Amino acid sequence: MITISGTISKAWMAKTLGVKFDREYYFNPDVRYLVDSLCNEYALEHFEDMRLFYSESNLGRIDYWDEKQILIGGIQPNMILGMLLGADFVPQDDKDADITPGCLTGIAPRDLPPPETLLEHQLINLFDQQIRQIQTNTGKKLHPIPPFFWDLSGRAAIHGTMTTAQKFLGETIYIDMMTKPQHCMEIMHWIADAYIVLCSHFSQIAGLPITDIHIGECSSCMVSPELIEQFVVPVTSRIGEKLGPIRLHSCGPSTNHLQAFSRIKNLKSIDLGGDTSIKKARQIFGKEMLISISPLPKDMSAENNKPILKWAKNIIEQNNGGNLEFIYHLEAGYNIDTIYSLTDFVKSLT
């Protein structure tokens, strides 16, 4: 099976609709629901046949989105964990939010709080209270989607432990993985434990059982396959054992890392950058595993559709009949005509 779907970015919506993604948007569920509804009404009106809707990049899925869902704490996973460790939240009106860097700088693994104590943080208490308020408000009949979830599917979403460590410690983590491996492993295991505690908690509070777990190891291409095997494979496998089947996301060219990824236990599907060899992926994972792949930003920004169609035809040839999903995130600088062409091409295959 070959499908295509996409999500629309905050930058696109800010430019098109003039909506603002300020602090109120992230922490006031009523404001969040109003803005999200406006964005998805726009998507439905302008991209009716595109399987394209407004959501966080590569996290929400249109097949599980419901117009009655309301996101509570709909913030990138590593930013929530960072705020629990003292980072400040930095919203930006016309683009994705961020947090202040370095929240783990200078902190030894032994000084990190027991992960269970994170549930006592006022931010977690706020989100719990907001979920309960939505659950008891029978008038609106909205479905609360808790932090670390993005739709009604039950798929939890976190950043990979290496990517999270880089967010909290900076790029020196890549050197430290070679010079202080035990130190880095302890930090990554703590991050894994924290995500397990938080995802399990919000699943229970919202009554949304975890079906699988998206793990965004966005910085995979920054290190060698050997370091992936040493650090990412064991820690990621443990998350999968605790929370469920894994969908692994790896940004950028990941061909050299595919063999290492295959050693992750409970790996269900994989999401790859557009310059990764699908031929190699199929040799390793077979035809049945779902592979998601994103077009290259330069092709979505091109003046015409030739580059993106050349890329897509090459992907189809390499895929050799496997279970494949084209996905994309529509940014403000992209040429929408390239997406129309890609969509028409994929539809012509069925």
C-alpha positions as a Python dict, from the first residue, in 0.01 Angstrom:
ca = {
    (1, 'M'): (0, 0, 0),
    (2, 'I'): (120, 352, -86),
    (3, 'T'): (-40, 660, 70),
    (4, 'I'): (26, 1031, 113),
    (5, 'S'): (-72, 1282, 381),
    (6, 'G'): (59, 1603, 529),
    (7, 'T'): (44, 1854, 808),
    (8, 'I'): (45, 2234, 793),
    (9, 'S'): (293, 2435, 997),
    (10, 'K'): (235, 2719, 1238),
    (11, 'A'): (437, 2948, 1012),
    (12, 'W'): (199, 2878, 721),
    (13, 'M'): (-106, 2944, 937),
    (14, 'A'): (38, 3261, 1090),
    (15, 'K'): (115, 3399, 745),
    (16, 'T'): (-218, 3295, 594),
    (17, 'L'): (-467, 3351, 877),
    (18, 'G'): (-282, 3593, 1102),
    (19, 'V'): (-329, 3366, 1406),
    (20, 'K'): (-80, 3390, 1691),
    (21, 'F'): (87, 3103, 1872),
    (22, 'D'): (153, 3288, 2196),
    (23, 'R'): (167, 3158, 2553),
    (24, 'E'): (-211, 3155, 2582),
    (25, 'Y'): (-231, 2924, 2283),
    (26, 'Y'): (-24, 2659, 2460),
    (27, 'F'): (-160, 2688, 2813),
    (28, 'N'): (-525, 2791, 2772),
    (29, 'P'): (-725, 2498, 2625),
    (30, 'D'): (-1009, 2724, 2510),
    (31, 'V'): (-770, 2940, 2309),
    (32, 'R'): (-595, 2631, 2176),
    (33, 'Y'): (-922, 2477, 2058),
    (34, 'L'): (-1034, 2800, 1890),
    (35, 'V'): (-710, 2849, 1698),
    (36, 'D'): (-677, 2482, 1604),
    (37, 'S'): (-1037, 2481, 1479),
    (38, 'L'): (-975, 2790, 1263),
    (39, 'C'): (-664, 2630, 1116),
    (40, 'N'): (-837, 2305, 1033),
    (41, 'E'): (-1139, 2481, 886),
    (42, 'Y'): (-896, 2660, 656),
    (43, 'A'): (-725, 2330, 566),
    (44, 'L'): (-1056, 2161, 489),
    (45, 'E'): (-1171, 2449, 271),
    (46, 'H'): (-850, 2497, 74),
    (47, 'F'): (-706, 2143, 61),
    (48, 'E'): (-1020, 1931, 59),
    (49, 'D'): (-879, 1638, -140),
    (50, 'M'): (-525, 1649, -7),
    (51, 'R'): (-535, 1457, 325),
    (52, 'L'): (-370, 1768, 465),
    (53, 'F'): (-453, 1919, 804),
    (54, 'Y'): (-307, 2137, 1077),
    (55, 'S'): (-96, 1954, 1334),
    (56, 'E'): (253, 1924, 1475),
    (57, 'S'): (499, 1802, 1215),
    (58, 'N'): (478, 1427, 1168),
    (59, 'L'): (294, 1365, 1498),
    (60, 'G'): (-80, 1408, 1450),
    (61, 'R'): (-241, 1178, 1192),
    (62, 'I'): (-537, 1282, 982),
    (63, 'D'): (-700, 937, 1004),
    (64, 'Y'): (-724, 975, 1383),
    (65, 'W'): (-792, 1348, 1408),
    (66, 'D'): (-1136, 1452, 1532),
    (67, 'E'): (-1287, 1801, 1519),
    (68, 'K'): (-1397, 1754, 1881),
    (69, 'Q'): (-1047, 1686, 2012),
    (70, 'I'): (-883, 1950, 2230),
    (71, 'L'): (-510, 1942, 2296),
    (72, 'I'): (-395, 1985, 2654),
    (73, 'G'): (-25, 2065, 2685),
    (74, 'G'): (21, 2022, 2312),
    (75, 'I'): (392, 2107, 2328),
    (76, 'Q'): (690, 1925, 2183),
    (77, 'P'): (788, 1636, 2417),
    (78, 'N'): (1143, 1741, 2497),
    (79, 'M'): (1023, 2093, 2577),
    (80, 'I'): (777, 1964, 2838),
    (81, 'L'): (1050, 1758, 3002),
    (82, 'G'): (1285, 2055, 2981),
    (83, 'M'): (1036, 2280, 3159),
    (84, 'L'): (1007, 2022, 3437),
    (85, 'L'): (1384, 2058, 3478),
    (86, 'G'): (1376, 2437, 3497),
    (87, 'A'): (1392, 2554, 3135),
    (88, 'D'): (1180, 2855, 3039),
    (89, 'F'): (917, 2821, 2769),
    (90, 'V'): (973, 3057, 2473),
    (91, 'P'): (664, 3093, 2251),
    (92, 'Q'): (690, 3265, 1914),
    (93, 'D'): (381, 3416, 1756),
    (94, 'D'): (450, 3301, 1401),
    (95, 'K'): (646, 2977, 1435),
    (96, 'D'): (721, 2681, 1661),
    (97, 'A'): (797, 2747, 2027),
    (98, 'D'): (1122, 2661, 2202),
    (99, 'I'): (1277, 2644, 2549),
    (100, 'T'): (1587, 2803, 2693),
    (101, 'P'): (1889, 2575, 2642),
    (102, 'G'): (2112, 2395, 2885),
    (103, 'C'): (1870, 2283, 3155),
    (104, 'L'): (2097, 1986, 3242),
    (105, 'T'): (2429, 2164, 3208),
    (106, 'G'): (2647, 2095, 3509),
    (107, 'I'): (2405, 1846, 3666),
    (108, 'A'): (2541, 1501, 3746),
    (109, 'P'): (2316, 1201, 3676),
    (110, 'R'): (2305, 1117, 4047),
    (111, 'D'): (2155, 1460, 4116),
    (112, 'L'): (1862, 1419, 3879),
    (113, 'P'): (1525, 1383, 4053),
    (114, 'P'): (1353, 1044, 4067),
    (115, 'P'): (1134, 1043, 3753),
    (116, 'E'): (817, 973, 3957),
    (117, 'T'): (860, 1304, 4140),
    (118, 'L'): (813, 1492, 3812),
    (119, 'L'): (441, 1420, 3850),
    (120, 'E'): (437, 1656, 4149),
    (121, 'H'): (545, 1954, 3937),
    (122, 'Q'): (295, 2239, 3908),
    (123, 'L'): (299, 2211, 3528),
    (124, 'I'): (184, 1849, 3544),
    (125, 'N'): (-80, 1945, 3802),
    (126, 'L'): (-204, 2217, 3565),
    (127, 'F'): (-237, 1976, 3274),
    (128, 'D'): (-410, 1716, 3495),
    (129, 'Q'): (-660, 1976, 3611),
    (130, 'Q'): (-731, 2091, 3255),
    (131, 'I'): (-790, 1733, 3140),
    (132, 'R'): (-1036, 1671, 3424),
    (133, 'Q'): (-1221, 1996, 3350),
    (134, 'I'): (-1275, 1890, 2989),
    (135, 'Q'): (-1383, 1542, 3097),
    (136, 'T'): (-1648, 1680, 3334),
    (137, 'N'): (-1778, 1946, 3093),
    (138, 'T'): (-2052, 1740, 2932),
    (139, 'G'): (-2194, 2040, 2746),
    (140, 'K'): (-1914, 2075, 2491),
    (141, 'K'): (-1847, 1699, 2463),
    (142, 'L'): (-1483, 1751, 2369),
    (143, 'H'): (-1216, 1481, 2377),
    (144, 'P'): (-909, 1587, 2580),
    (145, 'I'): (-583, 1486, 2414),
    (146, 'P'): (-317, 1487, 2687),
    (147, 'P'): (49, 1591, 2665),
    (148, 'F'): (265, 1352, 2461),
    (149, 'F'): (-35, 1258, 2243),
    (150, 'W'): (-165, 1436, 1932),
    (151, 'D'): (-485, 1258, 1827),
    (152, 'L'): (-729, 987, 1936),
    (153, 'S'): (-516, 695, 1812),
    (154, 'G'): (-335, 630, 2140),
    (155, 'R'): (6, 685, 1984),
    (156, 'A'): (234, 857, 2235),
    (157, 'A'): (516, 1074, 2102),
    (158, 'I'): (854, 1156, 2254),
    (159, 'H'): (1193, 1268, 2136),
    (160, 'G'): (1469, 1013, 2138),
    (161, 'T'): (1692, 1014, 2442),
    (162, 'M'): (2001, 1123, 2245),
    (163, 'T'): (1811, 1408, 2079),
    (164, 'T'): (1668, 1511, 2415),
    (165, 'A'): (2013, 1503, 2574),
    (166, 'Q'): (2141, 1729, 2297),
    (167, 'K'): (1856, 1972, 2367),
    (168, 'F'): (1938, 1983, 2737),
    (169, 'L'): (2320, 1973, 2720),
    (170, 'G'): (2415, 2110, 2380),
    (171, 'E'): (2617, 1955, 2102),
    (172, 'T'): (2900, 1858, 2338),
    (173, 'I'): (2692, 1548, 2407),
    (174, 'Y'): (2827, 1399, 2083),
    (175, 'I'): (3185, 1429, 2207),
    (176, 'D'): (3087, 1317, 2557),
    (177, 'M'): (2937, 997, 2414),
    (178, 'M'): (3290, 900, 2313),
    (179, 'T'): (3484, 1044, 2608),
    (180, 'K'): (3233, 993, 2892),
    (181, 'P'): (3011, 706, 2775),
    (182, 'Q'): (2892, 594, 3119),
    (183, 'H'): (2790, 950, 3210),
    (184, 'C'): (2592, 987, 2886),
    (185, 'M'): (2429, 646, 2919),
    (186, 'E'): (2307, 730, 3270),
    (187, 'I'): (2156, 1056, 3147),
    (188, 'M'): (1982, 884, 2854),
    (189, 'H'): (1841, 612, 3077),
    (190, 'W'): (1706, 880, 3313),
    (191, 'I'): (1544, 1061, 3019),
    (192, 'A'): (1388, 731, 2908),
    (193, 'D'): (1252, 668, 3258),
    (194, 'A'): (1108, 1020, 3270),
    (195, 'Y'): (929, 978, 2937),
    (196, 'I'): (793, 638, 3044),
    (197, 'V'): (654, 785, 3368),
    (198, 'L'): (501, 1089, 3194),
    (199, 'C'): (345, 902, 2901),
    (200, 'S'): (200, 635, 3132),
    (201, 'H'): (61, 901, 3365),
    (202, 'F'): (-117, 1101, 3097),
    (203, 'S'): (-247, 789, 2927),
    (204, 'Q'): (-412, 690, 3255),
    (205, 'I'): (-544, 1038, 3340),
    (206, 'A'): (-701, 1088, 2996),
    (207, 'G'): (-826, 730, 2960),
    (208, 'L'): (-631, 695, 2636),
    (209, 'P'): (-448, 361, 2626),
    (210, 'I'): (-108, 367, 2457),
    (211, 'T'): (-116, 175, 2129),
    (212, 'D'): (238, 257, 2010),
    (213, 'I'): (514, 512, 2062),
    (214, 'H'): (667, 758, 1816),
    (215, 'I'): (1031, 821, 1906),
    (216, 'G'): (1190, 1113, 1725),
    (217, 'E'): (1564, 1055, 1723),
    (218, 'C'): (1609, 1365, 1510),
    (219, 'S'): (1985, 1390, 1558),
    (220, 'S'): (2072, 1036, 1449),
    (221, 'C'): (2269, 1147, 1146),
    (222, 'M'): (2502, 1350, 1373),
    (223, 'V'): (2672, 1037, 1508),
    (224, 'S'): (2815, 712, 1374),
    (225, 'P'): (2621, 386, 1341),
    (226, 'E'): (2845, 247, 1615),
    (227, 'L'): (2727, 513, 1861),
    (228, 'I'): (2367, 446, 1758),
    (229, 'E'): (2418, 80, 1850),
    (230, 'Q'): (2593, 165, 2174),
    (231, 'F'): (2346, 424, 2305),
    (232, 'V'): (2026, 457, 2103),
    (233, 'V'): (1949, 91, 2046),
    (234, 'P'): (1944, -31, 2409),
    (235, 'V'): (1769, 274, 2556),
    (236, 'T'): (1511, 293, 2278),
    (237, 'S'): (1446, -81, 2305),
    (238, 'R'): (1373, -42, 2674),
    (239, 'I'): (1118, 231, 2602),
    (240, 'G'): (950, 1, 2353),
    (241, 'E'): (939, -280, 2605),
    (242, 'K'): (765, -51, 2855),
    (243, 'L'): (531, 150, 2632),
    (244, 'G'): (465, -53, 2317),
    (245, 'P'): (557, -89, 1949),
    (246, 'I'): (796, 177, 1821),
    (247, 'R'): (772, 413, 1527),
    (248, 'L'): (1126, 548, 1491),
    (249, 'H'): (1187, 884, 1324),
    (250, 'S'): (1532, 976, 1193),
    (251, 'C'): (1597, 1309, 1020),
    (252, 'G'): (1841, 1354, 736),
    (253, 'P'): (2036, 1090, 544),
    (254, 'S'): (2003, 771, 746),
    (255, 'T'): (2117, 500, 507),
    (256, 'N'): (2428, 413, 709),
    (257, 'H'): (2221, 381, 1027),
    (258, 'L'): (1953, 143, 901),
    (259, 'Q'): (2132, -174, 1010),
    (260, 'A'): (2177, -32, 1360),
    (261, 'F'): (1810, 72, 1374),
    (262, 'S'): (1707, -283, 1284),
    (263, 'R'): (1846, -401, 1618),
    (264, 'I'): (1591, -198, 1813),
    (265, 'K'): (1347, -435, 1979),
    (266, 'N'): (975, -393, 1912),
    (267, 'L'): (1038, -171, 1609),
    (268, 'K'): (710, -149, 1419),
    (269, 'S'): (769, 122, 1158),
    (270, 'I'): (1033, 372, 1056),
    (271, 'D'): (1017, 731, 935),
    (272, 'L'): (1309, 849, 723),
    (273, 'G'): (1450, 1157, 559),
    (274, 'G'): (1405, 1188, 183),
    (275, 'D'): (1770, 1128, 98),
    (276, 'T'): (1780, 787, 266),
    (277, 'S'): (1806, 478, 45),
    (278, 'I'): (1468, 302, 43),
    (279, 'K'): (1628, 17, -148),
    (280, 'K'): (1861, -44, 145),
    (281, 'A'): (1573, -6, 391),
    (282, 'R'): (1372, -272, 210),
    (283, 'Q'): (1671, -507, 205),
    (284, 'I'): (1695, -477, 582),
    (285, 'F'): (1331, -445, 693),
    (286, 'G'): (1144, -626, 413),
    (287, 'K'): (829, -518, 230),
    (288, 'E'): (580, -548, 515),
    (289, 'M'): (723, -285, 749),
    (290, 'L'): (563, 56, 703),
    (291, 'I'): (820, 311, 592),
    (292, 'S'): (733, 679, 597),
    (293, 'I'): (943, 916, 391),
    (294, 'S'): (943, 1293, 349),
    (295, 'P'): (1030, 1494, 36),
    (296, 'L'): (1340, 1710, 50),
    (297, 'P'): (1275, 2074, 150),
    (298, 'K'): (1462, 2196, -158),
    (299, 'D'): (1224, 2000, -382),
    (300, 'M'): (916, 2136, -205),
    (301, 'S'): (1060, 2487, -247),
    (302, 'A'): (1146, 2446, -616),
    (303, 'E'): (993, 2666, -886),
    (304, 'N'): (846, 2366, -1067),
    (305, 'N'): (749, 2007, -999),
    (306, 'K'): (1030, 1832, -1186),
    (307, 'P'): (1264, 1775, -889),
    (308, 'I'): (996, 1639, -656),
    (309, 'L'): (850, 1407, -920),
    (310, 'K'): (1196, 1278, -1012),
    (311, 'W'): (1259, 1208, -644),
    (312, 'A'): (920, 1039, -596),
    (313, 'K'): (961, 812, -898),
    (314, 'N'): (1302, 704, -770),
    (315, 'I'): (1153, 627, -428),
    (316, 'I'): (878, 416, -585),
    (317, 'E'): (1132, 221, -789),
    (318, 'Q'): (1349, 156, -482),
    (319, 'N'): (1047, 64, -271),
    (320, 'N'): (968, -232, -495),
    (321, 'G'): (609, -274, -381),
    (322, 'G'): (661, -228, -7),
    (323, 'N'): (428, -68, 247),
    (324, 'L'): (507, 304, 195),
    (325, 'E'): (376, 635, 318),
    (326, 'F'): (473, 977, 179),
    (327, 'I'): (443, 1245, 447),
    (328, 'Y'): (528, 1614, 450),
    (329, 'H'): (500, 1925, 666),
    (330, 'L'): (390, 2234, 473),
    (331, 'E'): (610, 2530, 564),
    (332, 'A'): (551, 2891, 468),
    (333, 'G'): (830, 2898, 209),
    (334, 'Y'): (722, 2589, 17),
    (335, 'N'): (565, 2592, -328),
    (336, 'I'): (223, 2431, -283),
    (337, 'D'): (218, 2333, -651),
    (338, 'T'): (495, 2081, -583),
    (339, 'I'): (273, 1919, -318),
    (340, 'Y'): (-23, 1910, -557),
    (341, 'S'): (196, 1734, -813),
    (342, 'L'): (329, 1484, -562),
    (343, 'T'): (-24, 1408, -439),
    (344, 'D'): (-152, 1353, -793),
    (345, 'F'): (142, 1126, -867),
    (346, 'V'): (82, 908, -561),
    (347, 'K'): (-292, 890, -633),
    (348, 'S'): (-215, 775, -988),
    (349, 'L'): (-39, 469, -846),
    (350, 'T'): (-357, 325, -690),
}
